């Protein structure tokens, strides 16, 4: 399903409304809601929207927060996905400390990938003998990467590990990412994408044309769940013309 909105602000507003509905559905049944957040500029807008309008209306007690990927930096770094979320949202909401499951980017990458795999295994419900998140939020790079699975590392979609170490091709920065089988086993997978610079790769993936098979995001094919694309007008402008 593709949903298009006029502006980035309107896109994250509607995304937040949908997120609240999903969390409400779980919390009304006294069930925990397991979510994996993404990094990037658009999630910053989402965190600000949630802080502004959903501090009290979402029952955060029933939410367990994970991350789809993390840069191998200290949590105080401006590059830390956890650090950004902590500053903009998590420090403002009433959520038990044990419900926040951060990737420890400051630790040795391979060791932390194994540890975080274990944390996911111990805390997230399973289906098909794999962790089953209620929602995984994904972004999209101009190179078609999602989470931290880059075009030269598409093999991570077939990894048997829940988490692996990835390397950003240009900067060579190490990152920790959840792998493709975990992503595709989620009940809901929501892409949150804004900006004209993303329009070409969005169109190639959604129209299955051009170099779409080179884009890791094109390998996000749910095993049994739902995938939705939340786009602003700018990022969706080439969908019909490719």
N, C-alpha and C positions, 0 to 999 in steps of 0.2 A: 504494500500500500504506500502511495506517495501523497504527502500532504504539503502544499505549497502556500506560503504566507508572504505578505507584501514586504516585510522588513525583518531583520534579525531579531529585533525586540519582540515583534508579534510572534515570530517562530518560537522563541523560548517561552513566551507567555503561554501559548497553546500547549507546548511540550510540558510545562509545569502543571497545567490543568490535567493533562492526561496522567502524569506521574501521580498526582494526588488521588485520582480515581483508582489507580492500580493499588496504591498503598492502602487506601480506605477499604478496598475489597478484602485485603488480607487482614487488616487490623480489626475489622468488624467481626471476623471469625476467630479473633485472638491468635492469628497466625503471623509468624514473622515474615517480613518481606526482604528478600536478598537481592541487592543491587550492586552492580559494578560500574563505577564512574569512569569517565574519560578525562583526559587533559585537553589543553588547547584553549583558544581564545573564546569560542562560542560557549563552552561550559562555564566560563567566567560569567557570562551574561545570565546563564541559567541559575548559577549560585546566587547572584545578586537578586534575581527575580524571586527565588525561593526565600531568601532572607527578608525581602520586602513584604511578601504577601502570604507566606506559608509557615512562619515560625510557630504559630499556635494551631493552625488549622490541620496540619499533618501530625498524626500521632507518631512521632519519631521513636518512641519507645519500642515500636514493633519493626523498626528498620535496622537491618544489618548492612553496613556499607563496606564494600571492597573496591578495588581499583582494577581496571583492565590492563593498565600498564603503568610503569614508573621509570623515570630517569634515575640512573645510579648517582644520585647526589644526596646531600644531607637534607633533612626535612625543612630546614630553615632557608634553603635555597629558593630563589625566585623561579627556578626551573622545576621544582618539585610539584608534581600533581597533587600529592597529599597536602603540601604546604599551602598551595593556592586554595584548595577546598577548605582547609582548616581556617585560614584567615577570613575567607569570604562568607562561609556558611557554618561549618561544623562547630566553631567556637561560639556560635550564637544560638544554636538549637539545644533543646533539652533531650539529649540522647545519652544512654549509658556508655561509659568509656569502653566497655567490653564489646559494644556493638560496632566499633570502628576498627577495621582490620586493614591497617596500612601496609604497603610494601616498604620494607626497610632498605631504601636506596643507598644508604650509607654503608651497608654491609657487603661482603664479598658476593658478587653477582650470582655465581653458581650455587653457593650455599643458600643464599636468600631465595633463589628460584625454587629450590627444594623445600625450604621451610614454608614458603607461602603456598606451595602446592599442598603441603600437609595441612596448613591452616584452612584452606578451602575445603579439603576433603573432610576435615573434622567438624566443620561448621555449616557447610551448605548442603541441603538435601540432595539426594541423588535420583537420577532416572537414567535408564539404559547403562547403568554402572558408571555414570559420569556425573559430575556436579551439575545441578540444575538451578541456575540463577532465575529469579523471577523476571529480572530485567538487566540486560547489559546495554549500556549506552556507548555508542561508537562514534568517533569522529572520522574524518576523511582528509588525507593529505593530498596536495596537488599531484603527488606521484602515485596516488591510488592506495597508499598504505592506510591501514586501520589498526587500532591498538598500537603496538609497536612491531607489527609484522610488515616488513618492507618488501618491495618488489624482488629483491635478490634473496629473500628468505621465505618465500611462499611455502616451502617445505614445512614450516611451523604449523600449517593447517592440518598436516598429517601426523604431527608429533603425538606420541603417547603420553607425554608429560602434560600436566595441567598448566604449568608455567615453564618458560624457558628464557634464556638470555638472548637478546637481540642486539644488533649493532646498527646504529644510524649510519647509513652508507657514506654520507658526506662528512659529518663531524667525527665519526668513529666512536661516538659516545655509546657506552653500553646502557642497555635498558632491560627491564624485566617485563615480560608480557604474558598474559594468558594466551593459550594456544587455540587453534582453530576448532578443535573438537569440543572444547569447553564453550566457546562462543556459539557454535551451531547447536549446542544442546540446551541453550537458554529458552525459557518459555516465551520471552519477548526480547527482540533485538531492535533497538531504535537508533538509527543514524540521525545525528544532529549536525547539519551542515549549512553554513552560510558563506556568502562571499562570491563575487564574480570569478575570482581566480580558481574556484573549484568547479566551475560550470562545465568545462570540457570533460574532465574525468567523471563527473556525475553523469553526463549524457552518455559517455561510452559505456559505463557500467550498466545503467538502467536500460539503454537501448541495445546492449550486447553487440556493440559495433566497434570498429577500430581496434585499438590495443587493449580491449577490456580484459582479456585473459592475463595480461601482464600486471593488472591491478589487484593486489591482495583483497581489497574489499569485494571484488566480484566473486570471491570464494566463500563469502558469508551466505550460506544456504542452510536455513534452519532444518534440523533433523525432523522436528515435529512442531516447533513453535511458530511464532509470527515475526515478521520483519516489517518495520515501517521506516520510511524516510521522511524526516521533517526538514524541509528546505525553505530558504527564503527565495524571493523572486530572482535575485541575482544569480544564485547558484543553480537555479533550475532553467535558466533562459535558453540553454542549448538542447534541452531534452528532445524536442520535436524536430530539430534541424540537423541532427547528425545522421 
